[in-house]
C-alpha cells in the first residue's frame, strides 16, 4: 500500500544562554507581541522562513509552523539575530522537539470492526463518536491518530526517520487488519 507522508509542522526548541527581557524586546522589535496576561511568551510571525517564533523570559524560544527541514537553520539564525542583545554573542543551541506529519492511505475502514480484530490495548477510542482512534507506539510519546477515512497523523517524533519507523511498525502490525476491515464503513 502506498502512503505518502507530508510534514505539517516542525517544532524547534531554542535554548538561549540567559533569561530574556521579553517586555523590552517586544517594544524594540517591530511585529513582536507580548501580552503576559494572555500568554507567557512574546510572539512574532516570520514570512521568511514562514514560521512563528515564541520567546519566553526563561531563556527558551520555540519555533513552530515550519514545513521543511531545510528551513530549520534559517529559522534558528533569524531567532538568534532577533535576540542578539539577549544572546551576547554566545552560541544558541537548538533541537527538534516534534514533527507533525500526515498521510492518506488509499482506503477507508470500519474502526469498530478493526478494533474487534486488533484489540484495544494499543488504542484509545471514543465509542460515542467512532470517527478516529489514537494509537500509542511502544514509545508512548509517539502517537498516530487514525481516521476511518484512512488519514493518519503522526506526532511526537523528533526526526523523519522516527516518523518512518513508527508508521512502518504500526502498518507492519496492523495493515492486514485495516485492509480486512475496509469492506464495511462505521
C-alpha positions in Angstrom: 0.0 0.0 0.0 1.4 3.4 -1.0 1.4 6.0 1.8 2.9 9.4 1.1 3.7 11.3 4.3 3.8 15.1 4.4 5.3 17.3 7.1 2.6 19.7 8.5 4.6 21.2 11.4 8.1 21.1 12.9 8.6 22.4 16.4 12.1 23.6 17.3 13.2 24.4 20.8 16.0 27.1 21.0 18.0 27.4 24.2 19.4 30.8 24.9 22.3 31.3 27.3 20.4 33.6 29.7 16.9 34.8 30.6 15.4 37.1 28.0 13.9 40.6 28.7 10.8 39.9 26.5 9.0 43.1 27.6 11.9 45.2 26.3 12.3 43.1 23.1 8.6 43.4 22.3 8.9 47.2 22.4 12.2 47.2 20.4 11.3 44.6 17.7 8.6 45.5 15.2 5.9 42.8 14.9 6.8 41.1 18.3 3.8 41.0 20.6 3.9 40.3 24.3 0.8 40.1 26.4 1.8 38.3 29.6 -1.8 38.3 31.0 -2.8 36.2 27.9 0.3 34.1 27.2 3.7 33.9 28.9 5.8 34.3 25.7 6.4 37.1 23.2 5.2 36.0 19.7 6.5 37.1 16.3 5.4 35.8 12.9 8.1 35.4 10.2 7.4 35.3 6.5 10.9 34.0 5.5 11.1 31.3 6.5 7.3 31.0 7.2 7.0 30.3 11.0 6.1 31.7 14.3 8.8 32.5 16.9 7.8 32.4 20.6 10.3 33.8 23.1 9.9 33.1 26.8 11.5 35.1 29.6 13.2 31.9 30.9 15.7 31.9 28.0 13.9 29.4 25.8 12.3 30.0 22.5 10.2 27.8 20.3 9.8 28.0 16.5 6.6 26.5 15.1 5.0 26.2 11.7 8.0 25.1 9.7 7.1 22.6 7.0 10.6 21.8 5.6 13.7 20.6 7.5 15.7 22.7 5.2 14.2 25.8 6.8 15.3 25.0 10.3 18.8 26.7 10.1 17.3 29.9 8.7 14.6 30.0 11.3 17.2 29.4 14.1 19.5 32.0 12.7 16.6 34.5 12.4 15.7 33.8 16.0 19.3 34.3 17.2 19.6 37.5 15.2 16.3 38.9 16.7 17.6 38.0 20.2 21.2 39.2 19.6 21.0 41.6 22.6 20.0 38.8 24.9 22.4 36.2 23.5 25.5 38.4 24.0 27.4 36.7 21.2 27.1 33.2 22.7 26.1 30.2 20.7 22.5 29.4 20.5 21.7 25.7 20.9 18.6 24.1 19.5 16.9 20.7 18.9 13.9 19.4 17.1 11.2 18.6 19.6 8.4 17.4 17.4 7.4 16.6 13.8 3.7 16.6 12.9 3.2 14.5 9.8 0.1 13.4 8.0 -0.6 10.9 5.2 -3.5 9.3 3.5 -4.0 5.5 3.0 -5.8 4.5 -0.2 -8.8 3.1 1.8 -11.4 3.7 4.4 -12.1 1.2 7.1 -14.6 0.3 9.8 -13.0 1.3 13.1 -15.2 -0.9 15.3 -14.5 -4.0 13.1 -10.8 -3.2 13.1 -10.8 -2.9 17.0 -12.6 -6.3 17.3 -9.7 -7.9 15.4 -6.8 -5.8 16.7 -7.9 -5.5 20.3 -7.8 -2.2 22.1 -4.6 -2.5 24.2 -2.6 -0.1 22.0 -5.6 2.2 21.2 -7.7 5.0 22.7 -11.1 5.3 21.2 -14.4 7.2 21.8 -17.3 4.8 21.2 -19.7 7.7 21.3 -18.1 9.3 18.3 -16.4 6.5 16.2 -14.6 8.6 13.7 -11.0 8.1 14.7 -8.7 6.3 17.1 -5.4 7.0 18.8 -2.5 4.5 18.6 0.3 4.8 21.1 3.5 3.3 19.8 5.8 1.3 22.2 7.3 4.7 23.0 4.2 6.4 24.4 5.4 9.9 23.3 4.9 8.8 19.7 1.3 8.8 18.6 -0.7 8.1 15.5 -4.2 9.5 15.0 -6.0 7.3 12.5 -9.3 8.3 10.9 -11.8 6.0 9.4 -11.3 7.6 6.0 -7.7 6.3 6.1 -6.0 9.6 7.1 -3.3 9.3 9.7 -1.4 11.9 11.6 1.8 11.2 13.5 3.1 13.3 16.4 5.8 13.1 19.0 8.7 12.2 16.7 11.9 14.2 16.6 13.1 13.2 13.1 11.7 11.9 9.8 13.4 8.6 10.5 11.4 8.2 13.7 8.2 9.0 11.8 9.0 6.3 9.2 9.9 3.8 12.0 6.6 4.5 13.9 4.5 4.3 10.8 6.3 1.1 9.5 5.9 -0.5 12.9 2.2 0.4 13.0 1.5 -0.8 9.4 3.6 -3.9 9.9 1.5 -4.9 12.9 -2.0 -3.7 11.8 -2.2 -3.2 8.0 -3.7 -6.6 7.3 -6.4 -5.9 9.9 -7.1 -2.5 8.5 -7.5 -4.0 5.0 -9.7 -6.7 6.3 -12.0 -4.1 8.0 -12.1 -1.9 4.9 -15.2 -3.6 3.4 -17.7 -2.1 5.9 -17.8 1.5 6.9 -18.5 2.6 10.5 
